[in-house]
Amino acid sequence: MSIYITRICGLGGTAGKGQQLVANEAKKLGIEEIRIPYYDYFSESREELSKRIDGILTGVSENDTVILQSPTWNYPNFDSALIGHLKAIDNLQLVIFVHDIRAMMFPIEAESMPFYVELFNIADSLIVPSENMAQYLKEKGVNTPMVIQHLWDFDNHVDFNQASNYGNRISFIGDDEKFMISTNFPTNSDTSLELYGRKNEQMEQANNIHYHGFLDEYSLLQELHKGGFGLVWSEDEQVKNYMHYCNSYKVSTYLQAGIPLIVHNDISCRKLVEDNHWGIVVNSLEEAVQKVKEMSEEEYRSYIDAISSIKYKLENGYYTKKSLTDAIYNLFIC
């Protein structure tokens, strides 16, 4: 009996990084990797697609376990065919590691949610991002046992010489045009907004808003570590709603950089942030700016001290490995 995990090859961005991170941690547990090309399968005939999937699954046999990282970001016809091939193998156990659900991310794909409910009910176990996601899927009719991921790990090991400094600044990583941060950030404040990401024509120009562009991961962590707070936020309502269910890689990035978080009160990780004293929970950017401005250095230090212990867990894949081992363990005791 062997255990395998899929990884999409040729997939860039945060989605690709997430799949690579999970596959890397799985290998440390002795789990073998199945590489799936990121490819235009839509133009292939059913016979051609079947042959291609047979090649991808070479070596998988009866009584094995396969962990499918979802979504594959390929066309739905590929996902359906892949699942069909896997479930045709005698006594195969299927775990689906849910990174995202496209029907929840993109309004144009919302009508495909029944496809995902059916897909998840075919699986023997699910790993889902949050308690909120688990509850949502149960309400939609998913009956498969679930394990909660809780938080992304962060496999970049960076040592800092000293703790982050208190500062009246808020940093944001990401596409400002998508998340609409600068156009909604209070410009009549001495609290600065430090933006790391793609510049856009709609960006607000103000004395307290500073654009830094893209930085490599090591340089980004060094910049963030200088102090202040890390913002996990969106002013776009659809994106904000999805953040109630998904795991944001930004959370782990800021924690790895050693700075406290600012999160919306409806975000999926709210309880983690509050219970572990990792940062502040607010309802608006105006409230965030006000709390940062009024915060004492002593209070800031209490957040820094609280997040200092999480760095080791993130660097060593604690959350990923626990999710994988719990899901596999549950297959054989249920």
N, C-alpha and C positions, 0 to 999 in steps of 0.2 A: 504494500500500500504506500503510495506516494502522495505528497501534497504539492500543489502548484499554485502560482499566482500569475495573473495576466498583467502585462504592462504594454501600453500603446507606444510604439516607436515612431518618432518623427513628430510628436505632439509637443508644441512649445508652450510658453507662458506658465502661469501658475498651475494650470491643469496638468501639464506635462511634468512639472516639478513635483506635484503631489503624488502622481503615480510612481515616479522614480523613487521618491522618499519611502513610500510604502513597500515597494519591491525590495529596496535596499535593506530595510529592517526585516522583511520576511526572510531574505537570504540568511540573515544571522540566526534565524530559527531553523535553518535547514530546509526551507521551502524553495522549490525550484521555480524558475521564471519561464513563463510562456510569453513570447514577444508577438504582439499583434501590430501589423503595419497600419499606420494612419493613411487611409487610402480611399479612393473613389470606388466603392463596391457597388454603387447604384447602377452603374452601366454594365455590370457583369450579369450573365444569364444565371439562372438557378443552378444549373449543372456546374458552371465554372466556379461559382461561389462555394458550392459544396466541396469541390475538389480543393479549393484554396483553404477552406476551414479544416479539412482532413489533414492537410499539410501542417497547419498551425498547431493542431492538437496531436501531432505525432508523439507517441510515448505515453499519452494518457490512456489508462485502461481501467477495467472494472475494479471497484473498491477504492479507487483514488478519490482525493478531495481536490476541487478546484476553487480558488478564490478569484472571482471575477471583479476587477475594478471597474466601477460603473460611474458615469457613462463611458463608453469607448470613444465617443465623439465621432463615430462613423455613422453611416445611414442606418435607420431602424431595421432595414432588411438584413443588414449584417448581424445586428444584435439578436434578432429573431432566429436566424439560421444558426448562429453560434450556440445559443441556448438549446436549440433543438438537437444539435449534435451532442452536446454535453449530456443532456438528459436521456439520450438514447443509449448511453454507456451504462451497463449493468452496475447497480449499487453505487453509482457515483454520487458523492456528496457535494452540493454546490453552495458556496458562500458568496454572497454579493456584498462587496465593500462599496457602499454608496458614498461617493464624493459629492455629487450634485444630482439634481433631477431636472432635466431640461424643461419639462412641462411646467415646473414651478419657476424656473429662471426667466423664461421667455414667454410673454403673453401670447405670441403667435403660435406657440406649441402647446398651449394649455389644454386643448382638446385631446391631446395624446396621453393624458394622465391615466386613463383606464389601461393603456398598454403597459405602463410601469407597474400599476397595481397587479396586473396579471403576471408580469415578469417577476416581481418580488415574491408573489405567492408560489411560484414554481421553485424558488430557492429553498434550501433547507435551513439557512441561517442568514441574517442580515447584519452588517455593521453599518450603523447610521450616524450622522454627525452629532446629533443632539437629542435630548429628551423631547424637545419640541417637535423635531422631525418624527420621532418614534410615535408620539401621540397623534400627529397629523396622519401618518400612514395607517395607523389603526382605525382612525375615523373613516378613512377612505376604503377600508375593507381588507387591509393587509394583515394576515394572521400568522406570518412567519416569525419565529423567535428573533429578537433583536438584541444586539450588543451596542452600547453607546461609545462612540469614539471620544467625545468631549472636547478634544483640543488637538491641533496639528503639532507635530514635533518639528524641530528645527535642527538640521544636521550640520550646520556650519559652526565649528568650534572657534570661538573668538575669546581671547583673554583680555580683560581690561585692567589697567593699572590701578584705577580708583573708581569709586562709585559715581554715578551720575550726579550732576549738580542741580540744585534747585534753580528753576528759571521760569520766567513768565512767558513761556513759549509752548506752542502746540504744533506737533509734527504730523503730517499726513502723507502716507504712501499710496499712490494709485493715480488713476486717470481722473483728473479734476473735472473734466467735461462730463464724464459718466456719473460721478458722485456729487457733483455740483457743490463743492465745498467753498471755493473762493467767492462765488457770487452770493453766498449766504452767510459768510463769516463777518462778524462785526468789525467794521473798519474804523470805528470811532473809539478804539481801545488801544492801549499800549501793549496788549498781549499779541505776540507775533504768531503768524501762521507760516510754517515752513513746509513747502510743497515739494515732494519728490515724485516725479512722474512726467507724463506727457504734457507739454504746453499746448494750450488751445487759444483760439482767438477770443473766446468769451471769458477768459480769465479776468477776474477783477484786478485792477491796478490800484494798489494802495500802499501807503508807507509801511504798514505792518504786515504785508503779505510778501513773502520771499520765495521765489521759484529756484529750485536747485537742479531740475532735470533728473534724468536717470543716473543712478550710481550702481556700480557693481555691489554685490551683496556685502562684501567685507567693508568697503568704504561707507556704505549706507549704515551699517551697524555702528561704525565708529562715529559717524555724524549724529545719529540718533542718541548715542550714549552720552553725548555732551550735556544732555539734560532736558528738562521739560517733560512733556506728556506725549503719548502716542494716541492719535485719534482713529477710532474704528467707527465709521459713520457714513451715511448717505442722506442727501436731501431729496433724492429721487424716490418717490413713494414705492414704486414697484421693487426697486433694489432694497430699500429699507425693509419692506415686508419679507423679502426672501432671507434677509439677514436674521430674521426671527428663527429660522430653521437651519441654516447652513453654518459651517465653521469657516471663519475668516482667517486666512494665513497671516493677515496683518497682526492679529492678536499675539501670535507666537513670535513674530518679528520684533515687536516692541518689547515683549517680555525678555527675549534673548538679548536685546540691546540694553536691558537693565533700567527701563523707564516705565513708570506707571501708565495705566490706560485711561482713556476717556471713552465711554461707550453709551449708546442709547439705552433707555430703560427697557426696550422691548427686544434687545439682541439675545441670541440663543445662549450666550455664555454669561449672561447677567449674574446668575447664582454663583458661578465660579469666581467672578470678579469680586462680588460682595463677600462671599464666604472666606476667600483667601486674602482679602484686603490688597487687591492688585491695582486698584484705581478707583475712579469715581463714575457713578451712573447718573446721567442727566437726561432731561427732556428736550433740550435745545442747545444750539451752539452758543446762544447768548448766556444760558445758564452755565455752560462749560467755561466760557471766558470769565464769568464772574467768580466761579469757584476757584479757578486757577489764580486769579488776581488776589483773592482774599486768603489763600492758603498760606499757612506759616511754613517756614523751613522745617520746623520740628515735625509737622504733619506730613510733609513731603518725604522726610526721612523714614517715617513709619511705613510708607508704601515701598520705598526702596528696600528696606530691610525685609519686608514681606515677600517681595518677588525674587530675592537673591537666591532662594533655595530651588526655584523652578528651573534655573538654567541647566543644571546637571540632568534633570529628567528630560528636558527638550533635546539636549545634545545627544542623549543616549537612547532616543526612540521609545521612551517609557509608554506613552499613550498608544502608539502604533502597535508595539509588541503586545501590550496587554489586550488590545482589541482583537488582534489576530488569535492569540492563545485562548481567550475567553470564548470566541466564536467556535474555534475548533474543538475545544473541550466540551462545549455544550452539545456538539453533534453526537458525542458518544455517551452522554449521560442522560439524554432525553429519550 
